[in-house]
Amino acid sequence: MNTGKEEKKPIIRNSKANDYKTIFVHQFYGGVREDHFEMIVESLETNAAESQIKKEVILELKDEVGLKMTPEQAKRLYLFLGKQIAIFEKNNREIKISDEVASSALSKALQKASEAKNK
């Protein structure tokens, strides 16, 4: 049934946020909540000024961004990364991670989840 009124579609504009930046991901952690997924992305940077003063390397682990995703968004991210990893491995090399890296990430995630629960 045509009522003569067309539903207006929203105008979507794509732009970068004023505080947009590119980082190299060092690690991430997160978890599943009742209705969403959470992930914190961290970077690792050398504090050159403090390192020079103290005459030793000072590294800073920074929480850069927290992501909250619906289950559907999380699944799309999972599928996107899986596809990109497959392309990379086909064109370059197999990506290997050590058991130490995997268990370290798991330990950190469990520790952060425990801390958040106790707050």
C-alpha positions in Angstrom: 0.0 0.0 0.0 1.5 3.3 -1.1 0.5 6.2 1.2 2.3 8.7 -0.9 4.9 9.3 1.8 8.4 8.0 1.3 10.4 7.1 4.3 13.4 9.4 4.5 16.7 7.6 4.8 19.3 9.2 7.2 22.3 10.9 5.7 25.5 9.2 6.8 28.8 11.1 6.7 32.1 9.5 7.3 34.9 11.4 9.0 37.8 11.0 11.4 37.4 12.0 15.0 39.4 15.0 16.1 41.4 12.8 18.5 42.0 10.0 15.9 45.4 8.4 16.1 47.1 5.3 14.9 48.8 3.1 17.4 50.7 -0.2 17.3 48.7 -2.6 19.5 50.9 -4.3 22.1 48.1 -6.3 23.8 44.5 -6.4 24.6 42.1 -8.0 27.1 38.5 -8.0 27.8 35.5 -10.2 28.3 31.9 -11.0 27.7 29.1 -9.3 29.6 25.4 -10.2 29.6 24.6 -8.1 26.5 27.9 -7.0 25.1 31.6 -7.7 24.6 34.4 -5.4 26.0 38.0 -5.1 24.9 40.7 -2.8 26.1 43.5 -2.1 23.6 47.0 -1.3 25.0 50.1 0.2 23.5 53.7 0.0 24.8 55.9 3.0 24.4 59.4 4.0 25.5 59.5 7.0 27.8 62.6 8.5 26.2 62.9 11.5 28.5 62.7 9.5 31.7 64.9 6.8 30.3 67.6 9.3 29.5 67.4 10.8 33.0 67.4 7.4 34.9 69.9 5.8 32.5 67.6 2.8 32.0 64.8 1.9 29.6 61.4 3.0 30.9 58.4 1.5 29.1 54.9 2.7 29.5 51.9 0.3 29.0 48.9 2.5 28.1 45.3 1.7 27.9 44.5 3.4 24.6 40.8 2.6 24.0 38.0 0.6 25.4 35.7 -1.1 22.8 32.1 -2.2 23.6 30.5 -4.3 21.0 27.2 -6.0 20.5 27.4 -9.8 20.0 26.8 -9.1 16.3 29.6 -6.5 16.0 32.0 -8.8 17.9 31.2 -11.7 15.4 31.8 -9.3 12.5 35.1 -8.3 14.0 36.0 -12.0 14.5 35.1 -12.8 10.8 37.0 -9.8 9.5 40.2 -10.6 11.4 39.9 -14.3 10.4 39.7 -13.3 6.7 42.6 -10.8 7.0 44.8 -13.4 8.8 44.1 -16.0 6.1 45.1 -13.5 3.4 48.2 -12.6 5.3 49.3 -16.2 5.9 48.6 -17.1 2.2 50.7 -14.2 0.9 53.4 -14.0 3.6 53.9 -16.6 6.3 52.1 -18.6 9.0 51.6 -16.5 12.1 52.8 -18.4 15.2 52.3 -17.3 18.8 54.0 -19.0 21.6 52.2 -20.6 24.5 53.8 -18.0 26.7 52.2 -15.2 24.8 48.8 -16.9 24.8 48.9 -17.7 28.5 50.2 -14.2 29.4 47.2 -12.6 27.6 44.8 -15.0 29.3 46.3 -14.3 32.8 46.1 -10.5 32.2 42.5 -10.8 31.1 41.6 -12.9 34.2 43.4 -10.5 36.5 41.7 -7.4 35.0 38.3 -9.1 35.1 38.8 -9.9 38.8 39.8 -6.4 39.6 36.8 -5.0 37.8 34.5 -7.4 39.6 35.9 -6.3 43.0 35.4 -2.5 42.3 
